[in-house]
């Protein structure tokens, strides 16, 4: 299984969108500072995830969330203020 996940930083309240096969381990890696792109923004809270059967579909969903329209979708799902 593949997971597309959204984390919220406790430091700056910004969101991080990622893809993994092991959701629990990946969230722990982010919070332990093992992910260079998020190291300075920890701690993180998992606020949303979706599960997919194939990597191809998960990658497409992750890329969608990183677009303007995808962000609008996330904003509605997570009730993110503009």
MOPAC internal coordinates of N, CA, C and O (Angstrom, degrees):
PM7 1SCF
backbone

  N    0.0000 0     0.00 0     0.00 0    0    0    0
  C    1.4428 1     0.00 0     0.00 0    1    0    0
  C    1.5260 1   109.88 1     0.00 0    2    1    0
  O    1.2310 1   121.41 1   -30.26 1    3    2    1
  N    1.3224 1   114.91 1   149.74 1    3    2    1
  C    1.4562 1   122.35 1   178.06 1    5    3    2
  C    1.5204 1   108.44 1  -121.56 1    6    5    3
  O    1.2310 1   121.26 1   -37.78 1    7    6    5
  N    1.3192 1   115.19 1   142.22 1    7    6    5
  C    1.4566 1   121.16 1  -177.86 1    9    7    6
  C    1.5209 1   110.39 1  -122.68 1   10    9    7
  O    1.2310 1   121.10 1   -48.41 1   11   10    9
  N    1.3171 1   115.50 1   131.59 1   11   10    9
  C    1.4552 1   121.70 1   167.43 1   13   11   10
  C    1.5214 1   104.29 1  -100.51 1   14   13   11
  O    1.2310 1   120.82 1   -50.96 1   15   14   13
  N    1.3283 1   116.04 1   129.04 1   15   14   13
  C    1.4587 1   119.02 1  -172.90 1   17   15   14
  C    1.5229 1   111.47 1  -132.59 1   18   17   15
  O    1.2310 1   121.57 1   -24.75 1   19   18   17
  N    1.3213 1   114.59 1   155.25 1   19   18   17
  C    1.4526 1   121.98 1   178.23 1   21   19   18
  C    1.5243 1   107.48 1  -124.04 1   22   21   19
  O    1.2310 1   121.08 1   -53.98 1   23   22   21
  N    1.3208 1   115.54 1   126.02 1   23   22   21
  C    1.4588 1   121.80 1   176.40 1   25   23   22
  C    1.5230 1   108.94 1  -111.48 1   26   25   23
  O    1.2310 1   120.57 1   -32.59 1   27   26   25
  N    1.3157 1   116.51 1   147.41 1   27   26   25
  C    1.4669 1   121.97 1   172.47 1   29   27   26
  C    1.5141 1   108.07 1  -113.22 1   30   29   27
  O    1.2310 1   121.20 1   -50.46 1   31   30   29
  N    1.3221 1   115.31 1   129.54 1   31   30   29
  C    1.4639 1   120.95 1   179.46 1   33   31   30
  C    1.5184 1   110.15 1   -76.43 1   34   33   31
  O    1.2310 1   120.79 1   -47.75 1   35   34   33
  N    1.3153 1   116.10 1   132.25 1   35   34   33
  C    1.4552 1   121.49 1   174.85 1   37   35   34
  C    1.5152 1   111.55 1   -75.82 1   38   37   35
  O    1.2310 1   120.46 1   164.40 1   39   38   37
  N    1.3136 1   116.72 1   -15.60 1   39   38   37
  C    1.4649 1   121.25 1  -178.61 1   41   39   38
  C    1.5212 1   112.28 1   -84.27 1   42   41   39
  O    1.2310 1   120.46 1   132.77 1   43   42   41
  N    1.3456 1   116.72 1   -47.23 1   43   42   41
  C    1.4672 1   119.36 1  -175.46 1   45   43   42
  C    1.5313 1   113.62 1  -125.99 1   46   45   43
  O    1.2310 1   119.89 1  -176.43 1   47   46   45
  N    1.3311 1   117.81 1     3.57 1   47   46   45
  C    1.4792 1   124.32 1   178.78 1   49   47   46
  C    1.5200 1   113.98 1    64.00 1   50   49   47
  O    1.2310 1   119.76 1  -169.49 1   51   50   49
  N    1.3304 1   118.07 1    10.51 1   51   50   49
  C    1.4594 1   120.51 1   176.37 1   53   51   50
  C    1.5209 1   109.22 1   -80.86 1   54   53   51
  O    1.2310 1   121.36 1   -16.93 1   55   54   53
  N    1.3323 1   115.01 1   163.07 1   55   54   53
  C    1.4612 1   120.83 1  -177.28 1   57   55   54
  C    1.5177 1   111.46 1  -107.29 1   58   57   55
  O    1.2310 1   121.68 1   -28.71 1   59   58   57
  N    1.3132 1   114.39 1   151.29 1   59   58   57
  C    1.4665 1   122.76 1   175.72 1   61   59   58
  C    1.5189 1   107.15 1  -125.02 1   62   61   59
  O    1.2310 1   120.32 1   -46.85 1   63   62   61
  N    1.3242 1   116.99 1   133.15 1   63   62   61
  C    1.4621 1   122.64 1   179.51 1   65   63   62
  C    1.5142 1   107.94 1  -111.88 1   66   65   63
  O    1.2310 1   120.41 1   -51.25 1   67   66   65
  N    1.3370 1   116.81 1   128.75 1   67   66   65
  C    1.4533 1   120.22 1  -178.47 1   69   67   66
  C    1.5112 1   113.16 1  -143.03 1   70   69   67
  O    1.2310 1   121.37 1    -3.22 1   71   70   69
  N    1.3284 1   114.99 1   176.78 1   71   70   69
  C    1.4600 1   124.08 1  -178.48 1   73   71   70
  C    1.5175 1   108.23 1  -135.97 1   74   73   71
  O    1.2310 1   120.26 1   -43.55 1   75   74   73
  N    1.3351 1   117.11 1   136.45 1   75   74   73
  C    1.4627 1   120.74 1  -179.64 1   77   75   74
  C    1.5256 1   110.48 1  -156.81 1   78   77   75
  O    1.2310 1   121.11 1   -12.79 1   79   78   77
  N    1.3276 1   115.49 1   167.21 1   79   78   77
  C    1.4603 1   120.90 1   171.95 1   81   79   78
  C    1.5212 1   111.30 1  -103.52 1   82   81   79
  O    1.2310 1   120.48 1   168.53 1   83   82   81
  N    1.3313 1   116.69 1   -11.47 1   83   82   81
  C    1.4636 1   121.20 1  -179.43 1   85   83   82
  C    1.5312 1   108.27 1  -133.48 1   86   85   83
  O    1.2310 1   120.97 1   -87.55 1   87   86   85
  N    1.3070 1   115.74 1    92.45 1   87   86   85
  C    1.4542 1   121.89 1  -172.14 1   89   87   86
  C    1.5313 1   112.89 1   -63.26 1   90   89   87
  O    1.2310 1   120.16 1   133.01 1   91   90   89
  N    1.3165 1   117.31 1   -46.99 1   91   90   89
  C    1.4660 1   120.12 1  -178.75 1   93   91   90
  C    1.5278 1   111.75 1   -60.02 1   94   93   91
  O    1.2310 1   120.72 1   132.99 1   95   94   93
  N    1.3206 1   116.22 1   -47.01 1   95   94   93
  C    1.4638 1   120.33 1  -179.77 1   97   95   94
  C    1.5196 1   111.04 1   -63.10 1   98   97   95
  O    1.2310 1   120.53 1   138.80 1   99   98   97
  N    1.3172 1   116.59 1   -41.20 1   99   98   97
  C    1.4669 1   119.89 1  -176.66 1  101   99   98
  C    1.5294 1   111.76 1   -66.03 1  102  101   99
  O    1.2310 1   120.36 1   138.76 1  103  102  101
  N    1.3208 1   116.93 1   -41.24 1  103  102  101
  C    1.4700 1   119.89 1   177.31 1  105  103  102
  C    1.5292 1   109.68 1   -63.21 1  106  105  103
  O    1.2310 1   120.57 1   138.46 1  107  106  105
  N    1.3210 1   116.51 1   -41.54 1  107  106  105
  C    1.4704 1   120.08 1   177.29 1  109  107  106
  C    1.5240 1   111.05 1   -62.75 1  110  109  107
  O    1.2310 1   120.23 1   140.67 1  111  110  109
  N    1.3414 1   117.16 1   -39.33 1  111  110  109
  C    1.4660 1   120.61 1   177.57 1  113  111  110
  C    1.5284 1   111.17 1   -61.29 1  114  113  111
  O    1.2310 1   120.47 1   136.91 1  115  114  113
  N    1.3236 1   116.71 1   -43.09 1  115  114  113
  C    1.4649 1   120.27 1   178.06 1  117  115  114
  C    1.5237 1   110.00 1   -60.62 1  118  117  115
  O    1.2310 1   120.23 1   133.31 1  119  118  117
  N    1.3136 1   117.17 1   -46.69 1  119  118  117
  C    1.4650 1   121.16 1  -177.21 1  121  119  118
  C    1.5255 1   113.51 1   -72.07 1  122  121  119
  O    1.2310 1   120.23 1   159.04 1  123  122  121
  N    1.3184 1   117.17 1   -20.96 1  123  122  121
  C    1.4662 1   121.17 1   177.63 1  125  123  122
  C    1.5265 1   111.94 1   -88.26 1  126  125  123
  O    1.2310 1   120.21 1   177.77 1  127  126  125
  N    1.3354 1   117.20 1    -2.23 1  127  126  125
  C    1.4595 1   120.48 1   179.88 1  129  127  126
  C    1.5103 1   113.79 1    79.84 1  130  129  127
  O    1.2310 1   119.80 1  -161.60 1  131  130  129
  N    1.3223 1   117.99 1    18.40 1  131  130  129
  C    1.4625 1   122.03 1  -178.11 1  133  131  130
  C    1.5303 1   113.50 1   -85.60 1  134  133  131
  O    1.2310 1   120.22 1   175.64 1  135  134  133
  N    1.3312 1   117.19 1    -4.36 1  135  134  133
  C    1.4654 1   121.62 1   179.80 1  137  135  134
  C    1.5172 1   107.19 1  -110.11 1  138  137  135
  O    1.2310 1   120.57 1   -66.35 1  139  138  137
  N    1.3224 1   116.52 1   113.65 1  139  138  137
  C    1.4707 1   120.32 1  -171.54 1  141  139  138
  C    1.5262 1   113.10 1   -59.80 1  142  141  139
  O    1.2310 1   120.05 1   144.21 1  143  142  141
  N    1.3262 1   117.52 1   -35.79 1  143  142  141
  C    1.4670 1   119.64 1  -176.34 1  145  143  142
  C    1.5270 1   113.40 1   -72.26 1  146  145  143
  O    1.2310 1   119.96 1   164.18 1  147  146  145
  N    1.3317 1   117.68 1   -15.82 1  147  146  145
  C    1.4673 1   119.93 1  -178.77 1  149  147  146
  C    1.5278 1   112.76 1  -121.91 1  150  149  147
  O    1.2310 1   120.09 1  -178.26 1  151  150  149
  N    1.3001 1   117.43 1     1.74 1  151  150  149
  C    1.4627 1   122.08 1  -173.23 1  153  151  150
  C    1.5289 1   113.27 1   -52.30 1  154  153  151
  O    1.2310 1   120.09 1   139.19 1  155  154  153
  N    1.3261 1   117.43 1   -40.81 1  155  154  153
  C    1.4659 1   120.96 1  -175.76 1  157  155  154
  C    1.5196 1   113.84 1   -87.34 1  158  157  155
  O    1.2310 1   119.82 1  -176.49 1  159  158  157
  N    1.3372 1   117.96 1     3.51 1  159  158  157
  C    1.4602 1   120.54 1  -176.06 1  161  159  158
  C    1.5244 1   113.44 1  -116.41 1  162  161  159
  O    1.2310 1   119.65 1  -171.12 1  163  162  161
  N    1.3252 1   118.27 1     8.88 1  163  162  161
  C    1.4532 1   121.55 1  -178.70 1  165  163  162
  C    1.5280 1   110.91 1   -73.32 1  166  165  163
  O    1.2310 1   118.79 1   -22.12 1  167  166  165
  N    1.2951 1   119.91 1   157.88 1  167  166  165
  C    1.4643 1   129.16 1     7.13 1  169  167  166
  C    1.5380 1   111.78 1   -82.69 1  170  169  167
  O    1.2310 1   121.62 1   -17.65 1  171  170  169
  N    1.3223 1   114.51 1   162.35 1  171  170  169
  C    1.4535 1   121.98 1  -179.66 1  173  171  170
  C    1.5218 1   111.32 1  -120.31 1  174  173  171
  O    1.2310 1   122.50 1   -31.16 1  175  174  173
  N    1.3229 1   112.81 1   148.84 1  175  174  173
  C    1.4620 1   120.89 1   174.55 1  177  175  174
  C    1.5339 1   107.29 1  -119.77 1  178  177  175
  O    1.2310 1   120.40 1   -48.27 1  179  178  177
  N    1.3165 1   116.83 1   131.73 1  179  178  177
  C    1.4619 1   121.24 1   174.44 1  181  179  178
  C    1.5215 1   107.49 1   -73.70 1  182  181  179
  O    1.2310 1   120.11 1   -61.45 1  183  182  181
  N    1.3381 1   117.40 1   118.55 1  183  182  181
  C    1.4625 1   120.15 1  -176.82 1  185  183  182
  C    1.5238 1   113.24 1  -110.43 1  186  185  183
  O    1.2310 1   120.30 1   164.78 1  187  186  185
  N    1.3485 1   117.04 1   -15.22 1  187  186  185
  C    1.4702 1   119.44 1  -179.01 1  189  187  186
  C    1.5222 1   109.15 1  -167.30 1  190  189  187
  O    1.2310 1   120.94 1   -33.15 1  191  190  189
  N    1.3287 1   115.81 1   146.85 1  191  190  189
  C    1.4608 1   120.07 1   171.32 1  193  191  190
  C    1.5159 1   110.02 1  -154.58 1  194  193  191
  O    1.2310 1   121.13 1   -22.47 1  195  194  193
  N    1.3150 1   115.45 1   157.53 1  195  194  193
  C    1.4622 1   123.42 1   173.94 1  197  195  194
  C    1.5159 1   107.56 1  -132.13 1  198  197  195
  O    1.2310 1   120.85 1   -32.95 1  199  198  197
  N    1.3319 1   115.99 1   147.05 1  199  198  197
  C    1.4677 1   121.99 1  -177.17 1  201  199  198
  C    1.5305 1   109.02 1  -111.08 1  202  201  199
  O    1.2310 1   121.01 1   -41.19 1  203  202  201
  N    1.3543 1   115.67 1   138.81 1  203  202  201
  C    1.4566 1   121.47 1  -177.75 1  205  203  202
  C    1.5232 1   110.54 1  -133.23 1  206  205  203
  O    1.2310 1   121.14 1   -29.17 1  207  206  205
  N    1.2998 1   115.43 1   150.83 1  207  206  205
  C    1.4649 1   122.18 1   179.19 1  209  207  206
  C    1.5247 1   112.64 1   -76.03 1  210  209  207
  O    1.2310 1   120.64 1   144.55 1  211  210  209
  N    1.3407 1   116.38 1   -35.45 1  211  210  209
  C    1.4651 1   118.97 1  -175.33 1  213  211  210
  C    1.5225 1   111.19 1  -123.22 1  214  213  211
  O    1.2310 1   121.16 1   -27.30 1  215  214  213
  N    1.3125 1   115.39 1   152.70 1  215  214  213
  C    1.4551 1   121.69 1  -179.96 1  217  215  214
  C    1.5256 1   110.35 1   -66.06 1  218  217  215
  O    1.2310 1   120.27 1   141.23 1  219  218  217
  N    1.3125 1   117.09 1   -38.77 1  219  218  217
  C    1.4561 1   121.91 1  -178.31 1  221  219  218
  C    1.5363 1   111.40 1   -58.00 1  222  221  219
  O    1.2310 1   120.49 1   133.21 1  223  222  221
  N    1.3067 1   116.66 1   -46.79 1  223  222  221
  C    1.4635 1   120.78 1  -179.46 1  225  223  222
  C    1.5290 1   110.25 1   -67.73 1  226  225  223
  O    1.2310 1   120.49 1   139.01 1  227  226  225
  N    1.3230 1   116.67 1   -40.99 1  227  226  225
  C    1.4676 1   120.72 1   179.30 1  229  227  226
  C    1.5281 1   110.64 1   -63.14 1  230  229  227
  O    1.2310 1   119.96 1   138.33 1  231  230  229
  N    1.3276 1   117.68 1   -41.67 1  231  230  229
  C    1.4582 1   120.69 1   179.02 1  233  231  230
  C    1.5228 1   111.70 1   -63.47 1  234  233  231
  O    1.2310 1   120.41 1   141.30 1  235  234  233
  N    1.3226 1   116.83 1   -38.70 1  235  234  233
  C    1.4661 1   120.56 1   178.00 1  237  235  234
  C    1.5262 1   110.81 1   -64.63 1  238  237  235
  O    1.2310 1   120.22 1   139.47 1  239  238  237
  N    1.3294 1   117.18 1   -40.53 1  239  238  237
  C    1.4638 1   120.83 1   179.30 1  241  239  238
  C    1.5259 1   110.65 1   -67.44 1  242  241  239
  O    1.2310 1   120.32 1   138.54 1  243  242  241
  N    1.3317 1   116.99 1   -41.46 1  243  242  241
  C    1.4603 1   120.59 1   177.66 1  245  243  242
  C    1.5272 1   110.34 1   -60.56 1  246  245  243
  O    1.2310 1   120.14 1   134.00 1  247  246  245
  N    1.3220 1   117.34 1   -46.00 1  247  246  245
  C    1.4618 1   121.23 1   179.55 1  249  247  246
  C    1.5261 1   110.90 1   -63.30 1  250  249  247
  O    1.2310 1   120.16 1   141.68 1  251  250  249
  N    1.3314 1   117.31 1   -38.32 1  251  250  249
  C    1.4583 1   121.19 1   177.46 1  253  251  250
  C    1.5234 1   110.85 1   -60.47 1  254  253  251
  O    1.2310 1   120.06 1   133.08 1  255  254  253
  N    1.3217 1   117.50 1   -46.92 1  255  254  253
  C    1.4582 1   120.93 1  -179.32 1  257  255  254
  C    1.5307 1   112.17 1   -60.99 1  258  257  255
  O    1.2310 1   120.26 1   156.79 1  259  258  257
  N    1.3209 1   117.10 1   -23.21 1  259  258  257
  C    1.4585 1   120.95 1  -178.97 1  261  259  258
  C    1.5284 1   112.65 1   -89.19 1  262  261  259
  O    1.2310 1   119.89 1  -175.62 1  263  262  261
  N    1.3331 1   117.82 1     4.38 1  263  262  261
  C    1.4654 1   122.68 1   175.81 1  265  263  262
  C    1.5296 1   109.32 1   -96.62 1  266  265  263
  O    1.2310 1   120.64 1   -10.12 1  267  266  265
  N    1.3112 1   116.38 1   169.88 1  267  266  265
  C    1.4629 1   120.72 1   177.26 1  269  267  266
  C    1.5172 1   112.42 1   -60.49 1  270  269  267
  O    1.2310 1   120.51 1   133.88 1  271  270  269
  N    1.3218 1   116.63 1   -46.12 1  271  270  269
  C    1.4623 1   120.43 1   179.23 1  273  271  270
  C    1.5284 1   110.81 1   -66.13 1  274  273  271
  O    1.2310 1   120.84 1   142.51 1  275  274  273
  N    1.3235 1   115.99 1   -37.49 1  275  274  273
  C    1.4616 1   120.22 1   177.64 1  277  275  274
  C    1.5163 1   111.68 1   -65.47 1  278  277  275
  O    1.2310 1   120.73 1   141.11 1  279  278  277
  N    1.3429 1   116.21 1   -38.89 1  279  278  277
  C    1.4653 1   119.53 1   177.45 1  281  279  278
  C    1.5265 1   110.39 1   -64.12 1  282  281  279
  O    1.2310 1   120.32 1   140.78 1  283  282  281
  N    1.3288 1   117.00 1   -39.22 1  283  282  281
  C    1.4644 1   120.23 1   177.11 1  285  283  282
  C    1.5314 1   110.71 1   -61.94 1  286  285  283
  O    1.2310 1   120.57 1   140.81 1  287  286  285
  N    1.3259 1   116.52 1   -39.19 1  287  286  285
  C    1.4609 1   120.75 1   176.40 1  289  287  286
  C    1.5281 1   110.12 1   -62.40 1  290  289  287
  O    1.2310 1   120.42 1   133.60 1  291  290  289
  N    1.3138 1   116.79 1   -46.40 1  291  290  289
  C    1.4709 1   120.95 1   178.20 1  293  291  290
  C    1.5210 1   111.42 1   -62.55 1  294  293  291
  O    1.2310 1   120.85 1   140.03 1  295  294  293
  N    1.3118 1   115.98 1   -39.97 1  295  294  293
  C    1.4599 1   120.71 1   179.49 1  297  295  294
  C    1.5310 1   109.97 1   -56.73 1  298  297  295
  O    1.2310 1   120.65 1   137.46 1  299  298  297
  N    1.3151 1   116.36 1   -42.54 1  299  298  297
  C    1.4632 1   120.72 1   178.39 1  301  299  298
  C    1.5272 1   111.91 1   -70.64 1  302  301  299
  O    1.2310 1   120.23 1   140.55 1  303  302  301
  N    1.3244 1   117.17 1   -39.45 1  303  302  301
  C    1.4643 1   120.60 1   179.77 1  305  303  302
  C    1.5206 1   112.08 1   -66.59 1  306  305  303
  O    1.2310 1   120.94 1   139.67 1  307  306  305
  N    1.3330 1   115.80 1   -40.33 1  307  306  305
  C    1.4614 1   121.13 1  -173.12 1  309  307  306
  C    1.5221 1   113.10 1  -102.21 1  310  309  307
  O    1.2310 1   120.33 1   175.82 1  311  310  309
  N    1.3279 1   116.98 1    -4.18 1  311  310  309
  C    1.4682 1   121.17 1  -178.11 1  313  311  310
  C    1.5268 1   110.95 1    59.89 1  314  313  311
  O    1.2310 1   121.02 1  -131.93 1  315  314  313
  N    1.3319 1   115.66 1    48.07 1  315  314  313
  C    1.4612 1   122.14 1   179.80 1  317  315  314
  C    1.5328 1   108.07 1   -82.98 1  318  317  315
  O    1.2310 1   120.07 1   -54.11 1  319  318  317
  N    1.3247 1   117.47 1   125.89 1  319  318  317
  C    1.4789 1   118.29 1   176.15 1  321  319  318
  C    1.5225 1   111.12 1   -72.02 1  322  321  319
  O    1.2310 1   119.89 1   -31.46 1  323  322  321
  N    1.2958 1   117.82 1   148.54 1  323  322  321
  C    1.4777 1   123.39 1   177.81 1  325  323  322
  C    1.4832 1   111.18 1   -75.95 1  326  325  323
  O    1.2310 1   120.10 1   180.00 1  327  326  325

